[in-house]
């Protein structure tokens, strides 16, 4: 018998939402700005809300606004969205080992809500050593919190338009940087990980002006390759 | 909503979901080869670093700010040091945010 019983489903769900709090703060200004910009850029209120409800992907929503304003073709908008969101395929592969035993409905739900923020938060939980059978509920909690937060701030932006005091000057976006830093730093315990981080950072900086978040995608791939090469190099050093 | 707008929203929804679902859809029908598993270990560090470092070093998105006046840099370093010393994640985030806001207040 376990000395420490596993947290219940509800507790996991609540913890996932709670641990996403900094991310909720960080996303708020962006949701609000998205809602505020949507109408001037040529979306209807319904279109803006529908986008936050069924696309649910911040950076591609912003890029879509500028494309719609420029009367880009449907094909261009969709292709751009694909490229901007490609990094989510990496998240999907990276989390697969933790969700592979779940049924198809669970996996589809969690995939629909898989954002940068939830990815970062649940990585931490999945990485913890306890054998809780309900870690997917933690991901669900984070997902639902991010989802409702994004919708509410979009709605406020649409309703209040430019009349609201601008949240973007409060500096809430920093919450995301603090969280990602706090998650990454403890992972840098061996040389290949450090090299992966340094190369990813360098490529991200060099490629920051590339369109469609391509710099980010390249940086992620370069970091992974660098880590792998370093690992092989270190193994050879030990063998020699 | 115009037909164009409906197409935009539905099209974006479809590709976004497809990308996010691309590997989840496989479930346990596939086992990654060993080298893929090793490669995937680097994804979190690589992608989260790639998102964070430009935000911190170029807070306005255009200009380098590599000095002590950069509240983003000071806040992130605080979070990083606290996390490295194995303080709980929420403490590291809170500490970084406290330094960030204090710095903005004091320096600006």
Interface residues (C-beta under 8 A of the other chain):
Chain A: X19 X22 X43 X44 X46 X47 X50 X51 X54 X55 X56 X57 X60 X61 X64 X68 X74 X77 X78 X81 X82 X85 X86 X87 X88 X89 X90 X91 X92 X93 X94 X95 X96 X97 X99 X100 X101 X102 X104 X107 X108 X110 X111 X112 X114 X116 X119 X120 X123 X124 X171 X173 X174 X175 X176 X177 X178 X179 X180 X181 X182 X183 X184 X185 X186 X187 X188 X192 X193 X196 X197 X199 X200 X201 X203 X204 X205 X208 X215 X216 X219 X220 X221 X222 X223 X224 X227 X228 X231
Chain B: X1 X2 X4 X5 X6 X7 X8 X9 X10 X11 X12 X13 X14 X15 X16 X17 X19 X20 X21 X22 X23 X24 X25 X26 X27 X28 X32 X35 X36 X37 X38 X39 X40 X41 X42 X43 X44 X45 X46 X47 X48 X49 X50 X51 X52 X53 X54 X55 X56 X57 X58 X71 X72 X75 X76 X79 X80 X82 X83 X84 X86 X89 X90 X92 X93 X96 X97 X100 X101 X104
